């Protein structure tokens, strides 16, 4: 043996022998060890006190798994029971309660996401006056769908908190409210992203009492009307307003909005789409019409050019992108969330059904947030 050669030359062989002597099951366990490492922020500063809770949703389990204290640098770490596996519909996420408000980090569904530092963003609070604040309404989409006893309406409000703090309600107070059509009956109000008890229907209005962090948040209201010919109250200014009426529908028009086109949101179903930007201080009214709805003349050239170009996707815009009229894909996703909620509430769901529902809902909401 040549003892003059350095020990480093024999190191690969030693490592190979070590790995070869390790039981296969143990090697697999080492390879699948996964850690979720993150930081908690309040505004732009690290939060130095608090408790972070790890949550897990999968085919076989759901709920809280572990908790840990935040370090002096705002950091925390969890060892996961397994590497996130999309095939098993694994979802991991972490939460933290700050000043009584619960904040969630993003969902982890793939191992590659663990390569980045996980962030939870918390905020200081702003106490709203008793009747709430005039929070900006980023967009509103109202879907009408006929059935055997009238019309089902799904009303989606996308609020936008422009404050740097989370808005919270006083005792018995409100964060925000908005009137609903006087014709609405069998009203079911809920919050579209976390829970169903964050909003309620009170004295003809949607009332939000849940804490509202900075950024956007979706609220869903479902109700029934005997006829589509109703007045839809608006308060303040709505950045983008859509009314979509599923066919077959009687000849109608929507005062305050402009008819754009017939669109297909689900296979085999078409909707009449009326839309407007920066709609405010008025009532959007669905009225009878003696003629079927037709797109404005200025749309004909746009439609024709898109058809001739064979683009495959009809992306109609009446002006610059700043008009903020929602894209069709987003409307379709919102409608899917509403239908998913309605089907789940009407079913006698098992725990397994609930897990499937929650995962599907989380996936749709993540896609909605990615569409602008």
Protein Blocks (a to p, Z undefined) as FASTA:
>chain_A
ZZkbcfklmmmmmmmmmmmmpcfklmmmmmmpccddddddehjbccfbdcdddddddfkb
gcjfbdcdddfkopacdddfbdcdfklopacdddddeehiacdddddfbfklmmpccddd
ddddddddfkopadddfbacddddddfkbcadddddddddfbfbdcdddehiafbdcddd
fkbghiacddfklmmmlbcceehiacdfbdcdehjdddddddddfbfbdcdddehjafba
cddddddddddddehiacfbdcdfbghiacdddddehiehiacdddddfbdcdddfklmm
mmmmmmmnonopacddfbdfklopacfklmmmmmmmmmmmmmmmmpccdfklmmmmmmmm
mmmmmmmmmpZZ
